[in-house]
Amino acid sequence: MIVIGIAGGTGSGKSTVVRRIIENLSDSKVSVLAQDSYYKDNSDMPLEERQKINFDHPEAFEWDLLIQHIEDLHQGKVVQQPIYSYLTCTRSEDTIPVKPQKVVIVEGILCLGQSKLRDVMDIKVFVDCESDIRLSRVIQRDIVERGRNVQQVLDRYEDTVRPSHLQFIEPTKQYADIIVPQGGENHVAIDILTQFIQKNLA
């Protein structure tokens, strides 16, 4: 089993890169663990407090569970990936079963920021993108998917997203084996990455 870590800032195009890899390899060979699913459950906090959480800080995630799930997949076990709601800032009682496959992709803003997580990765990728493009994508996503208005998105970007990117996310680029500028639009980098994966699978 090959474990691939794909990191990058919020709105950098990580999900598009993952989708392109899956398209190149076929669904039957790839399972995906989304780091966003492993946010800590904050149901014990009032909603008003939950909405103030810095979701770009390393302490927001339950890393041990994510690492355990990767180890379980290595052992051929099916894992139950949590489902996290940005609207309520809590985990659902439901889960998503993830089967062990030849390729497991771990995708998330900080997945290269934990040494224990990096240790179980065979390939580490950082998706790079200019900050103004990332902000534009964040505004569109947060309004449509997370029920925020433009001012709320901009305030959150200035207060937590941008500072956390500079402090926690950008420095993890140093751990990447491959850096993909322009995100999912960089077809050459994605093809090279796909070929590398196929070579290792063979």
C-alpha positions in Angstrom: 0.0 0.0 0.0 1.2 3.5 -0.9 0.3 6.4 1.3 0.3 9.8 -0.3 0.0 13.0 1.8 -1.4 16.0 -0.1 -1.2 19.3 1.8 -1.5 23.0 0.9 -3.3 26.1 2.0 -7.1 26.5 2.2 -8.4 26.9 -1.3 -5.1 25.9 -3.0 -6.6 23.2 -5.1 -5.8 20.1 -3.1 -9.2 18.4 -3.7 -8.8 19.0 -7.5 -5.3 17.3 -7.4 -6.8 14.4 -5.5 -9.6 14.1 -8.0 -7.2 14.1 -11.0 -5.1 11.4 -9.4 -8.1 9.2 -8.8 -9.3 9.8 -12.4 -5.8 8.6 -13.7 -5.6 5.6 -11.4 -9.3 4.5 -11.2 -11.5 4.4 -8.1 -10.7 0.7 -7.5 -7.1 1.5 -6.5 -7.6 4.6 -4.3 -9.0 5.4 -0.9 -9.1 8.9 0.5 -8.9 10.1 4.1 -9.8 13.8 4.4 -8.1 15.6 7.2 -11.1 17.8 7.6 -13.1 14.8 8.8 -10.8 14.5 11.8 -11.6 17.8 13.5 -12.3 17.3 17.2 -15.9 17.0 18.1 -16.9 20.2 19.9 -20.5 19.3 20.8 -19.8 20.0 24.5 -19.4 23.7 23.6 -22.1 26.3 22.8 -22.5 27.0 19.1 -21.3 30.6 19.5 -18.0 29.3 20.9 -17.7 26.6 18.3 -17.9 29.1 15.5 -14.9 30.9 16.9 -12.6 27.9 16.6 -9.5 28.3 14.6 -9.9 25.5 12.1 -6.4 26.1 10.6 -4.6 25.4 13.9 -3.0 22.0 14.5 -4.8 21.6 17.9 -8.1 21.6 16.1 -7.5 18.0 14.8 -7.6 14.5 16.4 -4.3 13.4 14.9 -4.1 10.1 16.9 -7.3 8.9 15.3 -6.2 9.7 11.8 -2.8 8.0 12.3 -4.6 5.0 13.8 -6.9 4.7 10.7 -3.9 4.7 8.4 -2.3 2.0 10.4 -5.5 0.0 10.3 -5.7 0.3 6.5 -2.2 -0.9 6.3 -3.3 -4.0 8.2 -6.2 -4.6 5.7 -8.9 -3.3 8.0 -11.9 -1.2 7.0 -12.0 2.1 9.0 -14.9 4.4 9.8 -14.0 7.9 8.8 -15.8 10.6 10.8 -18.2 13.1 9.2 -17.7 16.7 10.3 -20.2 19.5 9.8 -18.9 23.0 9.4 -22.4 24.3 10.0 -22.7 22.9 13.5 -18.9 22.4 14.2 -19.6 18.9 15.5 -19.2 15.3 14.3 -22.1 13.4 13.0 -23.1 10.1 14.6 -22.7 8.6 11.1 -19.4 7.6 9.6 -18.0 6.8 6.1 -16.5 3.3 5.7 -13.1 3.5 4.0 -11.6 0.3 2.5 -7.9 -0.5 2.3 -6.7 0.0 -1.3 -3.4 0.0 -3.1 -3.2 3.7 -2.8 -4.4 5.8 0.2 -4.4 9.5 -0.1 -4.4 11.7 3.0 -5.5 15.2 2.0 -5.6 18.3 4.2 -4.1 21.6 5.0 -1.8 20.3 7.8 -1.2 16.7 6.9 2.6 17.3 6.4 2.8 19.2 9.8 2.9 16.1 12.0 6.0 14.0 12.1 4.2 10.8 13.0 1.9 11.3 10.1 4.8 12.0 7.7 6.5 8.8 8.9 3.7 6.7 7.4 3.7 8.5 4.1 5.5 7.2 1.0 5.1 10.4 -1.0 4.5 13.9 0.4 3.0 16.6 -1.9 2.4 20.3 -1.3 -0.1 22.1 -3.5 1.0 25.7 -3.9 -1.2 28.6 -4.9 -1.1 32.4 -4.8 -2.9 33.9 -1.8 -5.3 36.1 -3.8 -6.6 33.0 -5.7 -6.9 31.0 -2.5 -8.9 33.9 -0.9 -11.3 34.1 -3.9 -11.9 30.3 -3.6 -12.4 30.5 0.1 -15.0 33.3 -0.2 -17.0 31.2 -2.8 -16.8 28.0 -0.8 -17.6 29.4 2.6 -20.7 31.3 1.3 -22.1 28.3 -0.5 -21.1 25.4 1.8 -20.7 26.9 5.2 -23.4 29.5 5.5 -21.2 32.6 5.9 -21.5 36.0 4.4 -18.6 37.9 2.6 -17.8 40.0 5.7 -17.6 37.0 8.0 -15.3 35.2 5.5 -13.0 38.2 5.2 -12.9 38.7 9.0 -12.1 35.0 9.6 -9.4 35.2 6.8 -7.6 38.1 8.5 -8.0 36.8 12.0 -7.1 33.1 11.7 -6.8 31.8 8.1 -3.9 34.0 6.9 -1.9 34.0 10.1 -2.3 30.3 10.5 -1.3 29.7 6.9 1.9 31.7 7.5 2.7 30.1 10.9 1.7 26.5 10.4 0.9 25.5 6.8 3.4 27.3 4.6 6.4 26.0 6.6 5.4 22.4 5.9 6.3 22.9 2.3 9.9 22.0 3.3 8.8 18.4 3.9 7.3 17.9 0.5 8.9 15.5 -2.1 6.8 17.2 -4.8 5.5 20.8 -5.0 2.6 21.4 -7.3 2.2 25.0 -8.4 -1.2 26.1 -9.8 -3.0 23.2 -8.1 -5.2 21.0 -10.2 -4.5 23.0 -13.3 -0.9 21.8 -13.3 -1.5 18.7 -15.5 2.3 18.1 -16.0 2.9 17.8 -12.3 -0.1 15.6 -11.8 0.9 13.3 -14.7 4.5 13.0 -13.2 3.0 12.2 -9.8 0.6 9.6 -11.3 3.5 7.9 -13.2 5.5 7.7 -10.0 2.6 6.1 -8.2 2.1 3.6 -11.0 5.8 2.7 -11.1 5.7 2.0 -7.4 2.5 -0.1 -7.7 4.2 -2.2 -10.4 
